[in-house]
Amino acid sequence: MIQPFKINYDFSTYSDAVFSLKAKHIIDTMAANVLVYATPAPTLASITTLLNTYNTALAKAQHGSQADTTAKDVARKAVETPLKTLGKNYVQPIAGSDETKLQQSGFDYSGGETTAVTQNPAPPVFDIDKNTPVNTATLNQSSQQHTRVYIWQYIAVPAGGAVPPSNAPWQWAFSTKSKITISGLVSDTAYYFRAASYSADGAINWSSAKKYTVQGS
């Protein structure tokens, strides 16, 4: 049975880290589709400011006090509220049952013959293109049906060579396609890269890290 398309603006299943990525994905995707979403309300700029505050609180709460955790929760709610308003009162009326426009919003949605989701249960498989320009790395993640955002992390290989723990200062990247080129890397430097998918409960499932030395000039 075909169901009408409907924006999903319930973010409760997302872990804190994934919610941050999802919020940024929505902002960036709508900004890239200004011909469809010309005057977002609330504005993307105002939500970006709230998201930056949330990201700061999230980083502080990782090794902080209970008060820091509470502040993080408050900051997350401050982002969720305008995002829900944006999805319900702005995106949905514009997109209606047009699936292409729904995709151009960055929001999850349901409907059609199947339910569109971003969760995937298993860590993804990815490879690294060995023939990339200097100071870059090109990663190819296994394509996953219904996925509209792919998550990546990278970090310079530390002294000793061990893969850093998750609370180390990994850099984040995301893309709407299964292939991404990460630029601004240091030439002739070894990095660890890893990719992630969502679990059904909003947790991040990371792949094993792979090491790659970035080409120099």
N, C-alpha and C positions, 0 to 999 in steps of 0.2 A: 504493500500500500504506500502511495506517495503522500508524504506529509508536507505541509507548507514549511518553507525555510524560516528559521527563527534565530535571532542573535542569542548567544549564550553569554550573559554577563555575570555569571556566578563564578567567582574565582576561588571559592573555598577549598577546592580540591588541589590547588597549586601550593607546593612548598614555597617558602619565602623566596628562595633563590630563583625558582622557576617563575614565580609571579613577577619578579623584577624584570626578567627577560621578556615575559609575555607583554607586560605593560609597554616596554620599549618597542617591542615588535609592532604593537598596535599604533603607537605614535609614529614610528618611522614609515609604516605601510600607508597610513592615511596621509601623511605628509607627501609621500610619493605619488598619491592619487588625488591631487588637489582639484583636478577637473571634475571629479566625482564628489569629493567632500571639500567644498570650497571654504565653508565657514563653520568649522566644528564648534560645537557648544556643549560643554566648556571648551575653551581653546586648548590646543595641543601644547602651547607654551606654558600655560598654567599647570597642566598635568605634568609636564616635564619638570617644572620646579618642585612639585610635590614628590615626584619620583626620585629626584636627586637627594632630597631630604631623607626619603625612605632608604635609599642605598647607603647613605652615611650612617643612619641608625642601624641598618642591618649589619654592616661591617663592625660597628662598635659592639653590638649585642653578641657577636660570636664568642668573645672572651670577656664579656662584661658582666655587670651585676644584674640582679633581677629588675632594678629600675631601668637599665638599658634595654632589657627585653620588653618591658612594658612600653617604653618609648618607641621601640621598633614596631610593636603591634599597633600603636596609635598612628604612627606614620604610614603603615600599610593601609589602615582603614581610610586614611586621608587620601590615598591614591585610588582605592577601590571605589569610593563613593562617586567621584566625578567620572570614572571610567564607566560605571554602570549607567549613569545619566547619559553619557555620550552614546553608549550602545543602544539604550532603550528609546531615548527621545530624539536622537539625531540620526544615527546610522540606520536603524531599522526602518524609519519612515522613508528614507531616501532609497535604501536598497530594496525594500519590499521582498519579493520572491526572486529577485535577480541574483543568481548564485555568483556570477562574476563580480558584481558590486559588493557582495558580502565578503568575498575573498579579498577584495581591494581595501577592506576595512581593517584587516588584521585580527578581527574578533573570531573566536570559535563560533560555530553555528550548527544547528541540527536541521533535519528535514530532508526532503527528496526521498529516494529509494533506500538510502542508508543514512546513518548518522555520521556527520563529519566530526572527527575528533583529532586531537593532537597527541593523545597518549599512545605509547607503544611499550609493550612489556619488557622487551629484551634490549640489552645494550647494543648499539649499532656496530656494524663493521665498517671500517674506513681504511683508505690507503692514502699515501702521500706521493704526489707527482714529483719525481726526481728531476724533471726538466722545467724549472720555473725561473723567472727573472731574479736578478740579485735582490736581496733584502726582502724576499717574499717566500711564502709556502702555500702551495695549492693542495687542498684536502678534498677527497671525494668520499662522501658517506653513502652507505647503501640506501637507496631510495626507499621510503616507507609510505605506504598508501595512506592518504588523508593527512599526512603531516604537512603543516604550513610554516613551521619554523624548525630549523636545525641548530643544535647547540654545540659549541666548540670551546675548548680551553687550551692554553699554551703557556709554557713557562721555560725559562732558560735552565738548562741542566745545571744543578748546583755542584759544588765541590763534593767529590765522593761518588757522584753519578746516580744516587738513589732517586727514585721517583718521589717527588714531594707529596705530602699528605694533602687532603682536600682543603684544609684551612690555610695552606700556603698561599702566597699572592699570585695565584693563577690569573692570567688575563682571559677575559671572556670575548667571544665573538658569536654571532648568529647570522643565519641566512635563510631566505625563503626557498632556496634551492639546495639540493644535496651536495653541491660543489661550492667551495669558497676559496678565494685567494686572500690570504692575510698578508698585509704589507707593513712596512715600518719596522721589520725585524733587523737585528744586528747581523751583518755579514760575517761569515766564517764562525758562527756561534751555533752550538748545538742546543736544540729545544726539545722538550717533550710536548706532544700534542695528544689530545684525546677528544672523543665525541660522546654525545649523550642523547638519550631518548627519555620520554616521560613514562612513568609507570601509571597505573590506573588511579593511584591515590595522590598523584601529583609529585612524587619523588623523582629525583634525577638518577638515571641508571647510566653510569659512565662505562665506556669501553676501557680496555687496557691502554696504557699510554704507549706511544711510539716515538722513537727518537729520530731526529732529522737535523742535519747540519745545514744551515742556510748558506746559500751560495754567495760568494763575494764577487767583486768586480774583477 
